[in-house]
């Protein structure tokens, strides 16, 4: 987890020329693009580009999100960039969440070889994935009161989204609502990602879910989907940008909460295996749920079920990412397909509990 994971095979200079030509078609022939680069710390699915755009005496620092090229072994079967673009606008305008300000959506694949959108680039600190923030750095070494402030601010972002009413038309682009639809979609994703080489551990986890299905679910809300502090940008431990909306859906609130809790556990467990202390008092389930209840009045239910589901969902994604690394010769193909799941031991422990 300390190496950059490849998300593209595109040449940067070629991309700069293509982005420049596209931007001139949008704002005029005086436009120019400079400082184009790929981030190296976060992001494993769609391709991200940073660049500076100049036109009409204006200078804007931009971020472009591109669906990955087919040869890059995409993590997901589809990349609905229009929905990502739309949910950031909704989150910003209706929920008051600091989602990035959206600039342009380009559905035509011709300019860059794939659809993409452009948003303004925010400035701040993001808890890194590579290496994980639990290994050290600004958040791990922060004072406990600052860690708690950041944790509560992250939960408040989720709570603000969940509290906001949206119309049926606004929610129409995020798939059918409900837990059953969400799990069925995840199983379809698993079959797409791993149908040629099934992963027994993940199939056992799907069976566990069916045997432990909650008696009641809901109410359904608009979900961030990839709700975790590694998708938040901070200044002075306060969120200034909410990133990565490609997993947005409509379903029970606990889906976002359990994802936020489990993604920290994933990094914390990995840190402990490396002989480091990490952040054992951070993002604990009881603390996260208590803050959420105080902000929304909703008592999170069946969190054991949702933790297993979060571990399963992350297992599908990470096994797909590992397949990408194998494809690019960055690691060997394991004999046991369960070893494609980096947090195999965590899922096995949850199954045995």
Buried (B, 14 or more C-beta within 10 A) or exposed (E): BEEEBBBBEBEEEEBBEBBBEBBBEBBEEEBBBEEBEBEEEBBBBBBBBBBBBBBEEEEBEBBBBBBBBEEBBBBBEEBBBEBBBBBBBBBBEBBEBBBBBBBBBBEEEEBBBBBBBBBBBBEBBBBBBBBBBBBBBEBBEBEEEBBBBBBBBBBBBBBBBBBBEBEEEBBEBBBBBBBEBBBEBBBEBBEBBBEEEEBEBBBBBBEBBEEEEBEEBBEBBBBBBBBBBBBBBBEEBEBBBBBBBBBBBBBBBBBBBBBBBBBBBBBBBBBEEEEBEBBEEBBBBEBBBBBBEEBBEBEBBBBEBBBBBBBBBBBBBBBBBBBBBBEBEEEEEEEEBBBBBBBBEBBBEBBEE
